[in-house]
Structure formats: C-alpha cells, structure tokens
Amino acid sequence: MVSMYLLIPLSLMLFVIGIWAVRYAVKSNQFEDLDNESQRVILDDRQERRQALSTPPPAKKAQPEQVNKAPAESVETHDK
C-alpha cells in the first residue's frame, strides 16, 4: 500500500509529460507531411550527387614535386 503513494503520482507525472510531448510535437508541425518527408532525404542526396557529377572538377594547380626530406637511417655496426 505504501508503494501506491509513490506509484500513482509518478504515473500521473509521466502521463502529463507524455501529453505535453505530443502536444508540443503537433504544435511544431512534426506531423505535417508524413509521406514526403521520409523521401526528401533520399531525393536531396540524389540531387546533390547529380549536381556534383554534372559540374566539372576544379582545375588543379601545378605544384612542384616535393622532395622527401626524411633523414637517412644510419646503421652502425660494431665488430669485436
């Protein structure tokens, strides 16, 4: 019986939070266009890919060859 004093107010608080969350989602137009929004992500990716393929790549600037400036490894052998 003692647990009922804790569980009933807790369940009422969760119920009120759930109602508030649904009301917030409806007011912020989360349920406005359920059919097309899921496809928009895919279509946007396709359009970006088509634009990237249709535009020529930027011209590369001529760069002088870079010389590898890594130090040579010195191996010392000690014969006794």
N, C-alpha and C positions, 0 to 999 in steps of 0.2 A: 504494500500500500504506500510505503514511503517513496518508492521509486516512481509512483504515479505523479507525485508532486513535482518531480523533475521532468518526466517524460511528456506530460501534457503541455506545459509551457514551451518546452523545447520544440515539440511538433508544431505548435501554433506559430512559433517564430519562423521555423522553416517553411511553413505554408505561406506566411506573409512575404517572406523573401522570394519564394517561387512566384507568387502573384506579381510582385513588383518587377521581377526579372522579365516575365512575359509581357507585362505592360510596357516596360522600357523598350523591349525589342519591337513591339508593334509601333510605338511612337517614333522610333528611329528608323522606320521603314525597312526593317530586316526581312519582312515577308512580302515586299512589294512585287518582285518579279522572280518567282522561284524557278521558272523553266529556263529562262535565257541566261541567268547569271552563272550557272554551272558551265554553260558552253562558252561564255565570254572569255574565260581564262584560256581555253584551248584556242579559240579563234584569234585572240590577241597574240599568242605565241606564233601562230602560223603567219599572221600579217607581218610581224617583226622579222621572221625568217625570210619571207618573200622580199621584203624591203632590203634586207642585208644582202641577199643574193642578187638583186637587180642593180644595186649600186656598185660601181667598180671599186676595187680596193684602193686605198690611198697609195700614192707613189712612194716608194722607199727612197730615202736619201742615200747617196753614195757615201759609204763610210770606209775610211782606210782600215786595212786589215790590222787587227790587234795582235801584237806580239805577246806570246806567252812569257810572262816575266817571273815564272816560278823559279826559285833558286834550285840549282843543280844539287843533287844529293851527293855528298862526299862520303865515300866509304873508306875507312881507314882499317888497314889490316896490320896486325902486329904479329910478326913471326918470331918465335923464340928458339 
